[in-house]
Amino acid sequence: MSECKLDHSHADVKKKYESQAAFLPDEMKPLFEQFFEKEHSQALLNEMFHLLKKYDLASDEEQSKRNNQLYLVLKNV
């Protein structure tokens, strides 16, 4: 993924999640709820935003890669 110079807020990440939630695995959703209950570093917020960005348009292979990265973050925060 390309490097982005914008910092994304907690609200930005939540809005992006909500727009992509229908395309994400159901078992990931409770993990996101827990994620949004906590504060996170700017770097982590930016990473999560970009993993979610255009998720619905990504190929199955790309979605699988992103799922792995999302699970890695969500299960370790």
N, C-alpha and C positions, 0 to 999 in steps of 0.2 A: 504494500500500500504506500501511496505517496505521503511524504511528510507534510503536515499541515501546520501553518503558522498561527492558527487561531486557537485560543483556549476556550474549551467548552465547559459551561457551568453544569452543576448538578441537574438543574432544570432542563438544560439542553439535552443531556443524556437521557433523562427520564422521558422527555417528549419524543426523542428518537426511538427509544425502546417502545413506547406506546404505539408509535406508527408502524413498528415492525413486529410487534408481539404475535400477531396472527400467523406469522411465518416461522417463528421460533419453535423449537421443541417444547411441548407442554411441561415436561419435567424441569425445564430451565426457569420457568416463570416464578416459582417460589424463591428461587435463588436470587432473582432480580429484586423481588420484594425486600429480601434481607439486605441486599446491596444498597438499595435506596434509603434504608433506615440509618445508614452510617455516613460519616464524612470520609472523603477520599482525596488523595493527592491530585494535583492538576494533571500530572502525567497519566495517571490511571483513568481519570475522567476522559481525557483526550483519546486514550487507547480504546476505551469502551465505545465512545461515540463512533470512532472509525470502524470498529468491528460491526457495529449495527448499521452504519450508513449503507444504504442501497443493498441491504441483506437480501431483500425480496427479489432483486434483479440478478443476484449472483448465481453462478452455475451450482449444481448439486455438489460438485467437488469443492468449490470455493466455500459454500455454506458449511460443508463438513469441516474444513480447515478452521473456519471462523468459530464453529461450535466448539471445537477442541480448545481454542484460545479463550473463548468465553467461559467455558467450564473451568479452565485452569484458574482464571481470575476469580470467578464467582465462588468457587469452593475453597479459596485461600484468602478471602478477605474477612 
